[in-house]
Each structure stands twice: as structure tokens, then as C-alpha cells.
Amino acid sequence: MKLAEARLWLLLDGMKRVSEEHGARFLIANLPINFQVHEDLTSLVLPPTFYGEQHARRDFFHEMEPTLEAHGIPYVDVLDAMKKAATSGKRFYPADGEVHMNPLGYAFTARTLEPVVRRLLAAPPPRPAKHNGTKDTGLPGIEGHD
């Protein structure tokens, strides 16, 4: 795991812990950018001369899904669901390169998140983990601190 990814993991793990300390549930949702769903928009958002194709194609949260699962962090892959739905011709973003969803995209996102949010809200409140100021992050050579 790269250092930047390890730092992101520490942030997510810390957000989960603080949420639980306040009796809240924590959820990660992968909300896509327009070109991740509609590839014809890639050149409008990320010209290849600046970033290159590999950066536009990488799905970091999908790669992190096993780690999120192992640490009890619920994850909803709106990107994957939206890509599958877009194959039927649905457009979730304006064709002009705007990176924010159109009303159809926001409605789709809400419908995708709803069952997971309902399940989380129906579950008993989270119990915060006890720790002594230093916690095991589950990442080799990286520990979290309060």
C-alpha cells in the first residue's frame, strides 16, 4: 500500500471511530465523476496530455473494498451500479462535461444508497472500540494516534 493510500485509510478509520463514539453509523459511498460512467466525457474533464488514461480509469475505493470490509466499514459502489445502468443508454450527467450529476443521476444515487442506509439505521447503535491513544490500523508499519 502506498503512503498516500495508507494516510487515506487512517483518515477513514478515524472517521469511523469518531462516528461510533457519537453513536452514528459510518458509510463509504463511491460517488462517480462523469467520465467514470460516460467515457465519452473523459477528454472534456481530463485531457490525456495532463493526466494520462491510467489515472482516469483507476477505482481506488473498489481496490480498498476488501480492507473496508475487513474493518467493518460499509461500502456502496454507486459507480459500479451506475456504469451498469448506463449501458442501457441512461445519461446521469450533462453531455457538456459538467462533473455534477443531473437529476436522474442524483435520483439513481439515492435509490442505490437507500437500502444500505435503511439497514444501517435498523441495526443497533455502534459500540465504540476502546483504545489507549494508539491503535492498530491493520496496516503494516502504520499505527494511528489520537
N, CA, C and O atoms as a GROMACS GRO file, in nm:
protein
  584
    1MET      N    1   0.085  -0.118   0.000
    1MET     CA    2   0.000   0.000   0.000
    1MET      C    3   0.089   0.124   0.000
    1MET      O    4   0.184   0.133   0.078
    2LYS      N    5   0.059   0.217  -0.085
    2LYS     CA    6   0.136   0.340  -0.095
    2LYS      C    7   0.108   0.428   0.027
    2LYS      O    8   0.003   0.415   0.091
    3LEU      N    9   0.202   0.519   0.058
    3LEU     CA   10   0.188   0.605   0.175
    3LEU      C   11   0.061   0.690   0.167
    3LEU      O   12  -0.009   0.704   0.267
    4ALA      N   13   0.031   0.747   0.050
    4ALA     CA   14  -0.090   0.830   0.037
    4ALA      C   15  -0.215   0.747   0.065
    4ALA      O   16  -0.310   0.796   0.127
    5GLU      N   17  -0.217   0.623   0.019
    5GLU     CA   18  -0.332   0.535   0.043
    5GLU      C   19  -0.341   0.499   0.192
    5GLU      O   20  -0.450   0.493   0.248
    6ALA      N   21  -0.226   0.476   0.254
    6ALA     CA   22  -0.225   0.445   0.397
    6ALA      C   23  -0.278   0.564   0.477
    6ALA      O   24  -0.352   0.546   0.574
    7ARG      N   25  -0.241   0.684   0.437
    7ARG     CA   26  -0.292   0.803   0.506
    7ARG      C   27  -0.443   0.817   0.488
    7ARG      O   28  -0.514   0.853   0.581
    8LEU      N   29  -0.492   0.788   0.369
    8LEU     CA   30  -0.635   0.791   0.346
    8LEU      C   31  -0.704   0.688   0.434
    8LEU      O   32  -0.808   0.716   0.493
    9TRP      N   33  -0.646   0.568   0.444
    9TRP     CA   34  -0.705   0.466   0.530
    9TRP      C   35  -0.711   0.515   0.674
    9TRP      O   36  -0.813   0.495   0.741
   10LEU      N   37  -0.605   0.578   0.725
   10LEU     CA   38  -0.606   0.630   0.861
   10LEU      C   39  -0.719   0.732   0.879
   10LEU      O   40  -0.786   0.734   0.982
   11LEU      N   41  -0.739   0.817   0.779
   11LEU     CA   42  -0.847   0.915   0.785
   11LEU      C   43  -0.982   0.845   0.792
   11LEU      O   44  -1.065   0.880   0.876
   12LEU      N   45  -1.006   0.747   0.704
   12LEU     CA   46  -1.133   0.676   0.703
   12LEU      C   47  -1.156   0.602   0.834
   12LEU      O   48  -1.265   0.605   0.890
   13ASP      N   49  -1.053   0.536   0.883
   13ASP     CA   50  -1.063   0.463   1.008
   13ASP      C   51  -1.094   0.558   1.124
   13ASP      O   52  -1.174   0.527   1.211
   14GLY      N   53  -1.030   0.674   1.123
   14GLY     CA   54  -1.055   0.774   1.226
   14GLY      C   55  -1.197   0.830   1.218
   14GLY      O   56  -1.262   0.853   1.320
   15MET      N   57  -1.246   0.852   1.095
   15MET     CA   58  -1.383   0.900   1.078
   15MET      C   59  -1.484   0.797   1.130
   15MET      O   60  -1.584   0.833   1.192
   16LYS      N   61  -1.456   0.670   1.105
   16LYS     CA   62  -1.544   0.564   1.154
   16LYS      C   63  -1.544   0.564   1.307
   16LYS      O   64  -1.650   0.555   1.370
   17ARG      N   65  -1.427   0.573   1.366
   17ARG     CA   66  -1.415   0.570   1.512
   17ARG      C   67  -1.489   0.688   1.575
   17ARG      O   68  -1.563   0.671   1.672
   18VAL      N   69  -1.469   0.810   1.521
   18VAL     CA   70  -1.537   0.928   1.575
   18VAL      C   71  -1.688   0.916   1.557
   18VAL      O   72  -1.764   0.954   1.647
   19SER      N   73  -1.731   0.865   1.444
   19SER     CA   74  -1.875   0.844   1.422
   19SER      C   75  -1.932   0.753   1.529
   19SER      O   76  -2.036   0.782   1.589
   20GLU      N   77  -1.864   0.641   1.554
   20GLU     CA   78  -1.911   0.544   1.652
   20GLU      C   79  -1.910   0.603   1.794
   20GLU      O   80  -1.999   0.573   1.874
   21GLU      N   81  -1.810   0.685   1.824
   21GLU     CA   82  -1.804   0.747   1.956
   21GLU      C   83  -1.924   0.837   1.981
   21GLU      O   84  -1.962   0.860   2.096
   22HIS      N   85  -1.985   0.887   1.874
   22HIS     CA   86  -2.102   0.974   1.885
   22HIS      C   87  -2.232   0.900   1.853
   22HIS      O   88  -2.336   0.963   1.836
   23GLY      N   89  -2.226   0.767   1.844
   23GLY     CA   90  -2.345   0.688   1.820
   23GLY      C   91  -2.397   0.692   1.677
   23GLY      O   92  -2.510   0.653   1.651
   24ALA      N   93  -2.314   0.739   1.586
   24ALA     CA   94  -2.355   0.747   1.445
   24ALA      C   95  -2.300   0.629   1.367
   24ALA      O   96  -2.205   0.563   1.409
   25ARG      N   97  -2.361   0.603   1.254
   25ARG     CA   98  -2.312   0.500   1.164
   25ARG      C   99  -2.223   0.565   1.059
   25ARG      O  100  -2.240   0.681   1.024
   26PHE      N  101  -2.128   0.489   1.010
   26PHE     CA  102  -2.034   0.539   0.910
   26PHE      C  103  -2.047   0.454   0.785
   26PHE      O  104  -2.056   0.331   0.793
   27LEU      N  105  -2.048   0.518   0.671
   27LEU     CA  106  -2.068   0.452   0.542
   27LEU      C  107  -1.981   0.520   0.438
   27LEU      O  108  -1.971   0.643   0.436
   28ILE      N  109  -1.918   0.442   0.352
   28ILE     CA  110  -1.844   0.495   0.239
   28ILE      C  111  -1.927   0.467   0.114
   28ILE      O  112  -1.970   0.354   0.091
   29ALA      N  113  -1.947   0.569   0.034
   29ALA     CA  114  -2.016   0.553  -0.094
   29ALA      C  115  -1.924   0.606  -0.203
   29ALA      O  116  -1.874   0.718  -0.194
   30ASN      N  117  -1.904   0.526  -0.304
   30ASN     CA  118  -1.821   0.566  -0.417
   30ASN      C  119  -1.909   0.640  -0.516
   30ASN      O  120  -1.977   0.578  -0.599
   31LEU      N  121  -1.909   0.773  -0.509
   31LEU     CA  122  -1.988   0.856  -0.599
   31LEU      C  123  -1.901   0.892  -0.720
   31LEU      O  124  -1.797   0.956  -0.704
   32PRO      N  125  -1.942   0.852  -0.836
   32PRO     CA  126  -1.857   0.869  -0.954
   32PRO      C  127  -1.852   1.010  -1.009
   32PRO      O  128  -1.939   1.094  -0.982
   33ILE      N  129  -1.748   1.035  -1.084
   33ILE     CA  130  -1.734   1.156  -1.165
   33ILE      C  131  -1.784   1.120  -1.304
   33ILE      O  132  -1.780   1.004  -1.343
   34ASN      N  133  -1.829   1.217  -1.377
   34ASN     CA  134  -1.896   1.192  -1.506
   34ASN      C  135  -1.822   1.096  -1.599
   34ASN      O  136  -1.884   1.004  -1.653
   35PHE      N  137  -1.693   1.113  -1.619
   35PHE     CA  138  -1.621   1.031  -1.716
   35PHE      C  139  -1.606   0.886  -1.672
   35PHE      O  140  -1.578   0.799  -1.755
   36GLN      N  141  -1.624   0.860  -1.542
   36GLN     CA  142  -1.617   0.721  -1.496
   36GLN      C  143  -1.740   0.642  -1.542
   36GLN      O  144  -1.734   0.520  -1.557
   37VAL      N  145  -1.850   0.712  -1.564
   37VAL     CA  146  -1.973   0.648  -1.608
   37VAL      C  147  -1.989   0.659  -1.760
   37VAL      O  148  -2.021   0.562  -1.827
   38HIS      N  149  -1.966   0.779  -1.812
   38HIS     CA  150  -1.982   0.806  -1.955
   38HIS      C  151  -1.843   0.837  -2.012
   38HIS      O  152  -1.796   0.950  -2.006
   39GLU      N  153  -1.780   0.736  -2.068
   39GLU     CA  154  -1.642   0.751  -2.112
   39GLU      C  155  -1.624   0.857  -2.221
   39GLU      O  156  -1.514   0.909  -2.239
   40ASP      N  157  -1.731   0.890  -2.292
   40ASP     CA  158  -1.721   0.992  -2.395
   40ASP      C  159  -1.693   1.131  -2.336
   40ASP      O  160  -1.660   1.223  -2.410
   41LEU      N  161  -1.706   1.146  -2.205
   41LEU     CA  162  -1.681   1.275  -2.140
   41LEU      C  163  -1.538   1.288  -2.085
   41LEU      O  164  -1.500   1.394  -2.037
   42THR      N  165  -1.460   1.181  -2.093
   42THR     CA  166  -1.325   1.183  -2.035
   42THR      C  167  -1.241   1.298  -2.088
   42THR      O  168  -1.180   1.370  -2.009
   43SER      N  169  -1.237   1.318  -2.217
   43SER     CA  170  -1.149   1.421  -2.274
   43SER      C  171  -1.195   1.562  -2.237
   43SER      O  172  -1.115   1.655  -2.242
   44LEU      N  173  -1.323   1.580  -2.201
   44LEU     CA  174  -1.370   1.712  -2.159
   44LEU      C  175  -1.325   1.745  -2.017
   44LEU      O  176  -1.310   1.863  -1.983
   45VAL      N  177  -1.304   1.642  -1.935
   45VAL     CA  178  -1.270   1.663  -1.795
   45VAL      C  179  -1.121   1.647  -1.770
   45VAL      O  180  -1.060   1.729  -1.702
   46LEU      N  181  -1.062   1.541  -1.824
   46LEU     CA  182  -0.920   1.512  -1.804
   46LEU      C  183  -0.850   1.494  -1.938
   46LEU      O  184  -0.837   1.382  -1.987
   47PRO      N  185  -0.804   1.603  -1.995
   47PRO     CA  186  -0.731   1.588  -2.122
   47PRO      C  187  -0.612   1.495  -2.102
   47PRO      O  188  -0.534   1.514  -2.008
   48PRO      N  189  -0.595   1.395  -2.187
   48PRO     CA  190  -0.487   1.297  -2.170
   48PRO      C  191  -0.348   1.359  -2.160
   48PRO      O  192  -0.259   1.299  -2.100
   49THR      N  193  -0.327   1.477  -2.218
   49THR     CA  194  -0.195   1.539  -2.212
   49THR      C  195  -0.157   1.578  -2.070
   49THR      O  196  -0.039   1.592  -2.040
   50PHE      N  197  -0.256   1.596  -1.981
   50PHE     CA  198  -0.226   1.634  -1.844
   50PHE      C  199  -0.217   1.514  -1.750
   50PHE      O  200  -0.130   1.510  -1.663
   51TYR      N  201  -0.303   1.418  -1.765
   51TYR     CA  202  -0.312   1.312  -1.665
   51TYR      C  203  -0.286   1.172  -1.718
   51TYR      O  204  -0.235   1.087  -1.644
   52GLY      N  205  -0.317   1.145  -1.840
   52GLY     CA  206  -0.300   1.011  -1.892
   52GLY      C  207  -0.418   0.922  -1.858
   52GLY      O  208  -0.488   0.946  -1.760
   53GLU      N  209  -0.439   0.823  -1.938
   53GLU     CA  210  -0.557   0.738  -1.924
   53GLU      C  211  -0.558   0.656  -1.796
   53GLU      O  212  -0.665   0.634  -1.739
   54GLN      N  213  -0.442   0.608  -1.747
   54GLN     CA  214  -0.443   0.520  -1.631
   54GLN      C  215  -0.500   0.589  -1.508
   54GLN      O  216  -0.563   0.522  -1.425
   55HIS      N  217  -0.482   0.719  -1.493
   55HIS     CA  218  -0.535   0.789  -1.377
   55HIS      C  219  -0.686   0.802  -1.385
   55HIS      O  220  -0.755   0.798  -1.283
   56ALA      N  221  -0.737   0.817  -1.504
   56ALA     CA  222  -0.881   0.831  -1.522
   56ALA      C  223  -0.953   0.698  -1.502
   56ALA      O  224  -1.073   0.698  -1.474
   57ARG      N  225  -0.887   0.588  -1.516
   57ARG     CA  226  -0.950   0.457  -1.510
   57ARG      C  227  -0.945   0.393  -1.370
   57ARG      O  228  -1.025   0.304  -1.340
   58ARG      N  229  -0.854   0.436  -1.284
   58ARG     CA  230  -0.834   0.371  -1.156
   58ARG      C  231  -0.952   0.395  -1.062
   58ARG      O  232  -1.004   0.506  -1.054
   59ASP      N  233  -0.995   0.292  -0.994
   59ASP     CA  234  -1.105   0.298  -0.898
   59ASP      C  235  -1.050   0.258  -0.762
   59ASP      O  236  -1.057   0.142  -0.722
   60PHE      N  237  -0.995   0.355  -0.689
   60PHE     CA  238  -0.926   0.329  -0.564
   60PHE      C  239  -1.017   0.263  -0.461
   60PHE      O  240  -0.976   0.168  -0.394
   61PHE      N  241  -1.141   0.311  -0.445
   61PHE     CA  242  -1.227   0.255  -0.343
   61PHE      C  243  -1.266   0.111  -0.374
   61PHE      O  244  -1.287   0.031  -0.283
   62HIS      N  245  -1.275   0.078  -0.502
   62HIS     CA  246  -1.301  -0.062  -0.537
   62HIS      C  247  -1.183  -0.148  -0.493
   62HIS      O  248  -1.202  -0.260  -0.444
   63GLU      N  249  -1.062  -0.096  -0.510
   63GLU     CA  250  -0.943  -0.168  -0.465
   63GLU      C  251  -0.940  -0.181  -0.312
   63GLU      O  252  -0.888  -0.280  -0.260
   64MET      N  253  -0.994  -0.084  -0.243
   64MET     CA  254  -0.993  -0.083  -0.097
   64MET      C  255  -1.109  -0.161  -0.036
   64MET      O  256  -1.113  -0.181   0.085
   65GLU      N  257  -1.204  -0.206  -0.119
   65GLU     CA  258  -1.323  -0.273  -0.066
   65GLU      C  259  -1.291  -0.387   0.030
   65GLU      O  260  -1.356  -0.396   0.134
   66PRO      N  261  -1.196  -0.477   0.001
   66PRO     CA  262  -1.166  -0.584   0.098
   66PRO      C  263  -1.117  -0.529   0.233
   66PRO      O  264  -1.150  -0.584   0.338
   67THR      N  265  -1.039  -0.422   0.232
   67THR     CA  266  -0.990  -0.362   0.356
   67THR      C  267  -1.105  -0.297   0.432
   67THR      O  268  -1.114  -0.310   0.554
   68LEU      N  269  -1.193  -0.226   0.359
   68LEU     CA  270  -1.309  -0.165   0.424
   68LEU      C  271  -1.395  -0.273   0.489
   68LEU      O  272  -1.439  -0.258   0.604
   69GLU      N  273  -1.419  -0.380   0.417
   69GLU     CA  274  -1.500  -0.490   0.469
   69GLU      C  275  -1.435  -0.552   0.593
   69GLU      O  276  -1.502  -0.580   0.692
   70ALA      N  277  -1.305  -0.573   0.587
   70ALA     CA  278  -1.233  -0.635   0.699
   70ALA      C  279  -1.241  -0.549   0.825
   70ALA      O  280  -1.234  -0.601   0.936
   71HIS      N  281  -1.256  -0.418   0.809
   71HIS     CA  282  -1.262  -0.327   0.923
   71HIS      C  283  -1.404  -0.283   0.955
   71HIS      O  284  -1.425  -0.189   1.031
   72GLY      N  285  -1.502  -0.351   0.896
   72GLY     CA  286  -1.641  -0.324   0.930
   72GLY      C  287  -1.693  -0.190   0.881
   72GLY      O  288  -1.781  -0.132   0.943
   73ILE      N  289  -1.639  -0.141   0.771
   73ILE     CA  290  -1.687  -0.015   0.714
   73ILE      C  291  -1.777  -0.048   0.595
   73ILE      O  292  -1.728  -0.097   0.493
   74PRO      N  293  -1.907  -0.022   0.607
   74PRO     CA  294  -1.996  -0.048   0.495
   74PRO      C  295  -1.959   0.036   0.373
   74PRO      O  296  -1.916   0.151   0.386
   75TYR      N  297  -1.975  -0.023   0.257
   75TYR     CA  298  -1.932   0.041   0.132
   75TYR      C  299  -2.041   0.020   0.027
   75TYR      O  300  -2.088  -0.092   0.008
   76VAL      N  301  -2.081   0.127  -0.041
   76VAL     CA  302  -2.177   0.118  -0.150
   76VAL      C  303  -2.108   0.166  -0.277
   76VAL      O  304  -2.059   0.279  -0.283
   77ASP      N  305  -2.104   0.080  -0.376
   77ASP     CA  306  -2.038   0.113  -0.502
   77ASP      C  307  -2.140   0.172  -0.600
   77ASP      O  308  -2.190   0.101  -0.688
   78VAL      N  309  -2.169   0.300  -0.584
   78VAL     CA  310  -2.261   0.369  -0.675
   78VAL      C  311  -2.201   0.372  -0.815
   78VAL      O  312  -2.274   0.364  -0.914
   79LEU      N  313  -2.069   0.383  -0.825
   79LEU     CA  314  -2.003   0.385  -0.956
   79LEU      C  315  -2.036   0.260  -1.035
   79LEU      O  316  -2.079   0.269  -1.150
   80ASP      N  317  -2.018   0.144  -0.976
   80ASP     CA  318  -2.042   0.019  -1.048
   80ASP      C  319  -2.189   0.008  -1.090
   80ASP      O  320  -2.219  -0.029  -1.203
   81ALA      N  321  -2.279   0.039  -0.997
   81ALA     CA  322  -2.423   0.032  -1.028
   81ALA      C  323  -2.460   0.129  -1.140
   81ALA      O  324  -2.539   0.095  -1.228
   82MET      N  325  -2.402   0.248  -1.138
   82MET     CA  326  -2.434   0.349  -1.239
   82MET      C  327  -2.377   0.310  -1.375
   82MET      O  328  -2.442   0.330  -1.478
   83LYS      N  329  -2.255   0.255  -1.376
   83LYS     CA  330  -2.197   0.210  -1.502
   83LYS      C  331  -2.283   0.102  -1.567
   83LYS      O  332  -2.305   0.104  -1.688
   84LYS      N  333  -2.332   0.009  -1.485
   84LYS     CA  334  -2.418  -0.097  -1.538
   84LYS      C  335  -2.548  -0.039  -1.594
   84LYS      O  336  -2.592  -0.079  -1.701
   85ALA      N  337  -2.608   0.054  -1.521
   85ALA     CA  338  -2.734   0.116  -1.568
   85ALA      C  339  -2.712   0.201  -1.692
   85ALA      O  340  -2.801   0.210  -1.777
   86ALA      N  341  -2.595   0.262  -1.705
   86ALA     CA  342  -2.567   0.349  -1.820
   86ALA      C  343  -2.555   0.270  -1.950
   86ALA      O  344  -2.568   0.327  -2.058
   87THR      N  345  -2.531   0.140  -1.941
   87THR     CA  346  -2.520   0.060  -2.063
   87THR      C  347  -2.653   0.054  -2.137
   87THR      O  348  -2.655   0.022  -2.256
   88SER      N  349  -2.763   0.084  -2.069
   88SER     CA  350  -2.895   0.084  -2.135
   88SER      C  351  -2.925   0.220  -2.197
   88SER      O  352  -3.037   0.242  -2.245
   89GLY      N  353  -2.828   0.311  -2.197
   89GLY     CA  354  -2.845   0.441  -2.261
   89GLY      C  355  -2.882   0.554  -2.166
   89GLY      O  356  -2.898   0.667  -2.211
   90LYS      N  357  -2.897   0.526  -2.037
   90LYS     CA  358  -2.931   0.632  -1.942
   90LYS      C  359  -2.812   0.727  -1.928
   90LYS      O  360  -2.697   0.684  -1.925
   91ARG      N  361  -2.842   0.856  -1.920
   91ARG     CA  362  -2.739   0.958  -1.902
   91ARG      C  363  -2.756   1.020  -1.764
   91ARG      O  364  -2.859   1.080  -1.735
   92PHE      N  365  -2.655   1.005  -1.680
   92PHE     CA  366  -2.661   1.054  -1.543
   92PHE      C  367  -2.590   1.187  -1.524
   92PHE      O  368  -2.592   1.245  -1.416
   93TYR      N  369  -2.527   1.236  -1.632
   93TYR     CA  370  -2.453   1.362  -1.629
   93TYR      C  371  -2.484   1.439  -1.756
   93TYR      O  372  -2.514   1.379  -1.860
   94PRO      N  373  -2.479   1.572  -1.749
   94PRO     CA  374  -2.497   1.650  -1.871
   94PRO      C  375  -2.388   1.619  -1.973
   94PRO      O  376  -2.275   1.586  -1.936
   95ALA      N  377  -2.420   1.628  -2.099
   95ALA     CA  378  -2.326   1.596  -2.207
   95ALA      C  379  -2.220   1.704  -2.228
   95ALA      O  380  -2.126   1.683  -2.305
   96ASP      N  381  -2.233   1.818  -2.160
   96ASP     CA  382  -2.140   1.929  -2.182
   96ASP      C  383  -2.011   1.919  -2.101
   96ASP      O  384  -1.928   2.010  -2.105
   97GLY      N  385  -1.993   1.809  -2.026
   97GLY     CA  386  -1.872   1.793  -1.947
   97GLY      C  387  -1.887   1.831  -1.802
   97GLY      O  388  -1.793   1.816  -1.724
   98GLU      N  389  -2.003   1.881  -1.762
   98GLU     CA  390  -2.029   1.913  -1.622
   98GLU      C  391  -2.006   1.787  -1.538
   98GLU      O  392  -2.057   1.680  -1.570
   99VAL      N  393  -1.928   1.800  -1.430
   99VAL     CA  394  -1.893   1.683  -1.350
   99VAL      C  395  -2.000   1.645  -1.248
   99VAL      O  396  -1.995   1.536  -1.192
  100HIS      N  397  -2.095   1.733  -1.222
  100HIS     CA  398  -2.202   1.703  -1.128
  100HIS      C  399  -2.316   1.632  -1.198
  100HIS      O  400  -2.344   1.657  -1.316
  101MET      N  401  -2.383   1.543  -1.125
  101MET     CA  402  -2.491   1.464  -1.182
  101MET      C  403  -2.610   1.552  -1.223
  101MET      O  404  -2.629   1.662  -1.172
  102ASN      N  405  -2.689   1.498  -1.315
  102ASN     CA  406  -2.817   1.561  -1.348
  102ASN      C  407  -2.921   1.503  -1.251
  102ASN      O  408  -2.887   1.417  -1.170
  103PRO      N  409  -3.048   1.549  -1.256
  103PRO     CA  410  -3.149   1.497  -1.163
  103PRO      C  411  -3.164   1.344  -1.168
  103PRO      O  412  -3.186   1.281  -1.065
  104LEU      N  413  -3.152   1.285  -1.285
  104LEU     CA  414  -3.160   1.139  -1.296
  104LEU      C  415  -3.046   1.072  -1.220
  104LEU      O  416  -3.065   0.969  -1.155
  105GLY      N  417  -2.926   1.131  -1.227
  105GLY     CA  418  -2.810   1.076  -1.156
  105GLY      C  419  -2.827   1.084  -1.005
  105GLY      O  420  -2.794   0.989  -0.934
  106TYR      N  421  -2.878   1.197  -0.956
  106TYR     CA  422  -2.899   1.208  -0.811
  106TYR      C  423  -3.009   1.114  -0.763
  106TYR      O  424  -2.996   1.055  -0.656
  107ALA      N  425  -3.116   1.098  -0.841
  107ALA     CA  426  -3.224   1.005  -0.804
  107ALA      C  427  -3.171   0.861  -0.803
  107ALA      O  428  -3.204   0.784  -0.713
  108PHE      N  429  -3.091   0.826  -0.902
  108PHE     CA  430  -3.033   0.692  -0.907
  108PHE      C  431  -2.944   0.667  -0.785
  108PHE      O  432  -2.950   0.560  -0.724
  109THR      N  433  -2.863   0.766  -0.750
  109THR     CA  434  -2.774   0.754  -0.634
  109THR      C  435  -2.856   0.733  -0.506
  109THR      O  436  -2.822   0.647  -0.425
  110ALA      N  437  -2.962   0.810  -0.489
  110ALA     CA  438  -3.046   0.795  -0.369
  110ALA      C  439  -3.107   0.655  -0.363
  110ALA      O  440  -3.109   0.594  -0.257
  111ARG      N  441  -3.157   0.605  -0.476
  111ARG     CA  442  -3.217   0.471  -0.477
  111ARG      C  443  -3.112   0.363  -0.449
  111ARG      O  444  -3.143   0.261  -0.387
  112THR      N  445  -2.990   0.385  -0.494
  112THR     CA  446  -2.883   0.288  -0.471
  112THR      C  447  -2.841   0.287  -0.323
  112THR      O  448  -2.813   0.180  -0.268
  113LEU      N  449  -2.835   0.404  -0.261
  113LEU     CA  450  -2.794   0.414  -0.122
  113LEU      C  451  -2.904   0.374  -0.023
  113LEU      O  452  -2.875   0.325   0.086
  114GLU      N  453  -3.029   0.394  -0.060
  114GLU     CA  454  -3.140   0.377   0.033
  114GLU      C  455  -3.143   0.243   0.107
  114GLU      O  456  -3.155   0.244   0.229
  115PRO      N  457  -3.132   0.128   0.040
  115PRO     CA  458  -3.141   0.002   0.116
  115PRO      C  459  -3.028  -0.015   0.218
  115PRO      O  460  -3.050  -0.071   0.325
  116VAL      N  461  -2.909   0.033   0.186
  116VAL     CA  462  -2.796   0.019   0.279
  116VAL      C  463  -2.816   0.112   0.398
  116VAL      O  464  -2.792   0.073   0.512
  117VAL      N  465  -2.859   0.234   0.373
  117VAL     CA  466  -2.884   0.330   0.482
  117VAL      C  467  -2.995   0.278   0.572
  117VAL      O  468  -2.984   0.286   0.694
  118ARG      N  469  -3.102   0.226   0.514
  118ARG     CA  470  -3.212   0.170   0.595
  118ARG      C  471  -3.161   0.055   0.684
  118ARG      O  472  -3.197   0.046   0.801
  119ARG      N  473  -3.078  -0.032   0.626
  119ARG     CA  474  -3.023  -0.145   0.702
  119ARG      C  475  -2.936  -0.094   0.818
  119ARG      O  476  -2.943  -0.146   0.930
  120LEU      N  477  -2.854   0.008   0.790
  120LEU     CA  478  -2.768   0.064   0.896
  120LEU      C  479  -2.852   0.127   1.007
  120LEU      O  480  -2.821   0.110   1.125
  121LEU      N  481  -2.956   0.199   0.970
  121LEU     CA  482  -3.040   0.265   1.070
  121LEU      C  483  -3.121   0.166   1.152
  121LEU      O  484  -3.155   0.194   1.267
  122ALA      N  485  -3.153   0.052   1.095
  122ALA     CA  486  -3.230  -0.051   1.166
  122ALA      C  487  -3.142  -0.131   1.264
  122ALA      O  488  -3.194  -0.194   1.356
  123ALA      N  489  -3.013  -0.128   1.243
  123ALA     CA  490  -2.920  -0.204   1.329
  123ALA      C  491  -2.902  -0.133   1.463
  123ALA      O  492  -2.924  -0.012   1.473
  124PRO      N  493  -2.862  -0.208   1.566
  124PRO     CA  494  -2.833  -0.144   1.695
  124PRO      C  495  -2.723  -0.039   1.678
  124PRO      O  496  -2.639  -0.051   1.589
  125PRO      N  497  -2.724   0.063   1.764
  125PRO     CA  498  -2.619   0.167   1.754
  125PRO      C  499  -2.480   0.104   1.767
  125PRO      O  500  -2.463   0.006   1.839
  126PRO      N  501  -2.383   0.160   1.698
  126PRO     CA  502  -2.246   0.106   1.708
  126PRO      C  503  -2.190   0.127   1.847
  126PRO      O  504  -2.221   0.223   1.917
  127ARG      N  505  -2.105   0.033   1.885
  127ARG     CA  506  -2.034   0.044   2.013
  127ARG      C  507  -1.891   0.083   1.982
  127ARG      O  508  -1.820   0.009   1.914
  128PRO      N  509  -1.847   0.198   2.033
  128PRO     CA  510  -1.710   0.240   2.002
  128PRO      C  511  -1.607   0.144   2.060
  128PRO      O  512  -1.623   0.090   2.170
  129ALA      N  513  -1.502   0.123   1.982
  129ALA     CA  514  -1.391   0.038   2.027
  129ALA      C  515  -1.312   0.114   2.134
  129ALA      O  516  -1.293   0.235   2.124
  130LYS      N  517  -1.266   0.042   2.233
  130LYS     CA  518  -1.182   0.103   2.336
  130LYS      C  519  -1.038   0.106   2.286
  130LYS      O  520  -0.991   0.011   2.223
  131HIS      N  521  -0.970   0.215   2.314
  131HIS     CA  522  -0.830   0.225   2.273
  131HIS      C  523  -0.756   0.312   2.372
  131HIS      O  524  -0.817   0.382   2.453
  132ASN      N  525  -0.625   0.305   2.367
  132ASN     CA  526  -0.542   0.375   2.465
  132ASN      C  527  -0.458   0.487   2.403
  132ASN      O  528  -0.351   0.518   2.454
  133GLY      N  529  -0.505   0.546   2.296
  133GLY     CA  530  -0.432   0.654   2.234
  133GLY      C  531  -0.354   0.611   2.112
  133GLY      O  532  -0.328   0.692   2.023
  134THR      N  533  -0.317   0.484   2.106
  134THR     CA  534  -0.251   0.428   1.987
  134THR      C  535  -0.333   0.308   1.946
  134THR      O  536  -0.368   0.225   2.029
  135LYS      N  537  -0.364   0.300   1.820
  135LYS     CA  538  -0.446   0.186   1.778
  135LYS      C  539  -0.383   0.117   1.660
  135LYS      O  540  -0.313   0.178   1.579
  136ASP      N  541  -0.411  -0.010   1.652
  136ASP     CA  542  -0.364  -0.090   1.539
  136ASP      C  543  -0.452  -0.059   1.420
  136ASP      O  544  -0.574  -0.078   1.426
  137THR      N  545  -0.395  -0.012   1.311
  137THR     CA  546  -0.472   0.023   1.192
  137THR      C  547  -0.493  -0.097   1.102
  137THR      O  548  -0.573  -0.091   1.009
  138GLY      N  549  -0.422  -0.206   1.128
  138GLY     CA  550  -0.430  -0.321   1.038
  138GLY      C  551  -0.340  -0.304   0.918
  138GLY      O  552  -0.340  -0.390   0.829
  139LEU      N  553  -0.264  -0.197   0.913
  139LEU     CA  554  -0.173  -0.172   0.802
  139LEU      C  555  -0.030  -0.192   0.851
  139LEU      O  556   0.007  -0.140   0.956
  140PRO      N  557   0.050  -0.266   0.777
  140PRO     CA  558   0.187  -0.293   0.822
  140PRO      C  559   0.268  -0.166   0.842
  140PRO      O  560   0.280  -0.084   0.752
  141GLY      N  561   0.322  -0.151   0.960
  141GLY     CA  562   0.412  -0.039   0.989
  141GLY      C  563   0.344   0.094   1.008
  141GLY      O  564   0.412   0.197   1.015
  142ILE      N  565   0.210   0.096   1.016
  142ILE     CA  566   0.140   0.224   1.032
  142ILE      C  567   0.041   0.210   1.146
  142ILE      O  568  -0.049   0.126   1.141
  143GLU      N  569   0.059   0.291   1.250
  143GLU     CA  570  -0.038   0.289   1.357
  143GLU      C  571  -0.101   0.426   1.368
  143GLU      O  572  -0.040   0.527   1.334
  144GLY      N  573  -0.223   0.428   1.416
  144GLY     CA  574  -0.297   0.554   1.432
  144GLY      C  575  -0.275   0.611   1.572
  144GLY      O  576  -0.245   0.537   1.666
  145HIS      N  577  -0.289   0.739   1.584
  145HIS     CA  578  -0.273   0.806   1.713
  145HIS      C  579  -0.391   0.900   1.735
  145HIS      O  580  -0.448   0.953   1.640
  146ASP      N  581  -0.426   0.918   1.861
  146ASP     CA  582  -0.533   1.014   1.894
  146ASP      C  583  -0.473   1.152   1.909
  146ASP      O  584  -0.545   1.248   1.936
   0.00000   0.00000   0.00000
